[in-house]
Amino acid sequence: MKRFVEKILADNQMSIVDRRVAPEFELAAVTRAVQDAGDNAVLFAEVANTDFSVVSNLYGSHARLCELIGAPWTVSASVGARFWMARGWRTSIAKKQCRTTWCGER
């Protein structure tokens, strides 16, 4: 998992939240804002009341999920993506910008 997180950081597929966040509600709110902006994973560098960082939305794109579990990204998967896009589901893997003021990109 550590190598996967390092890879998506290097591939600019992860938004970084550098400020301290509260774990109760703020983690979920920021993750939702990032999901609304695209499909980046989110790294919370400082979480209140813990020494641990938190990573969220690792499975935010079909391509990342396939890579993580070792499944091929096939034509049938892209056909499925078009099916859901036609019904209004967010499936973009190209958006990289976080629309929150406290969120930064690496």
C-alpha positions in Angstrom: 0.0 0.0 0.0 2.9 2.4 0.8 4.3 2.0 -2.7 0.9 2.6 -4.2 0.5 5.8 -2.3 4.0 6.9 -3.2 3.2 6.2 -6.9 0.0 8.2 -7.0 1.8 11.1 -5.2 4.4 11.0 -7.9 1.8 10.8 -10.6 0.0 13.9 -9.2 -3.1 12.0 -8.5 -3.3 13.1 -4.8 -4.4 16.3 -3.3 -2.5 17.3 -0.1 -4.2 19.0 2.9 -1.3 20.5 4.9 -3.4 22.2 7.6 -4.5 20.4 10.8 -8.0 18.9 10.4 -10.5 17.5 12.9 -11.2 13.8 12.4 -14.8 13.9 13.4 -16.4 15.7 10.4 -13.7 17.7 8.6 -12.0 14.7 7.0 -15.3 13.6 5.4 -16.1 17.1 4.3 -12.8 17.8 2.6 -12.8 14.3 1.0 -16.3 15.1 -0.4 -15.1 18.5 -1.8 -12.2 16.8 -3.5 -14.5 14.1 -4.9 -16.8 16.8 -6.3 -13.8 18.4 -8.0 -12.4 15.2 -9.5 -11.1 11.8 -8.5 -7.8 12.6 -6.7 -6.9 10.7 -3.5 -6.4 13.0 -0.5 -3.5 13.0 2.0 -4.3 14.7 5.3 -0.8 15.4 6.7 -2.0 16.6 10.1 -5.0 15.1 11.8 -6.0 16.4 15.3 -5.5 14.0 18.2 -3.3 11.6 16.4 0.3 11.2 15.2 -0.9 9.5 12.0 -1.5 10.9 8.6 -4.7 9.8 6.8 -5.2 8.9 3.1 -8.7 9.0 1.6 -10.3 8.3 -1.8 -7.7 5.8 -3.0 -10.3 4.1 -5.0 -11.6 7.4 -6.5 -11.0 6.3 -10.1 -11.8 3.1 -11.9 -8.2 3.1 -13.3 -6.6 3.4 -9.9 -8.8 0.7 -8.5 -7.9 -1.6 -11.4 -4.2 -0.9 -10.8 -4.5 -1.5 -7.1 -6.1 -4.9 -7.5 -4.0 -5.9 -10.5 -7.0 -6.0 -12.9 -6.7 -4.7 -16.5 -8.3 -1.5 -17.6 -10.2 -3.0 -20.5 -12.5 -1.8 -23.3 -15.4 -3.2 -21.3 -14.5 -1.0 -18.4 -14.4 2.1 -20.6 -17.8 1.1 -22.1 -19.1 0.8 -18.6 -17.7 4.3 -17.8 -19.5 5.8 -20.8 -22.7 4.0 -19.6 -22.5 5.7 -16.2 -21.4 9.1 -17.6 -24.5 9.1 -19.8 -26.6 8.8 -16.7 -24.8 11.7 -14.9 -22.4 9.8 -12.7 -19.0 11.5 -12.2 -16.2 9.3 -13.7 -13.6 11.8 -14.7 -10.0 10.8 -14.2 -8.6 13.9 -15.7 -9.6 16.6 -13.2 -6.8 17.4 -10.8 -7.8 20.6 -9.1 -9.1 20.8 -5.6 -11.8 23.5 -5.2 -11.3 24.1 -1.5 -9.2 26.9 -0.2 -7.3 24.8 2.3 -6.3 22.1 -0.1 -3.0 22.2 -2.0 -1.6 20.1 -4.8 1.9 18.6 -4.7 
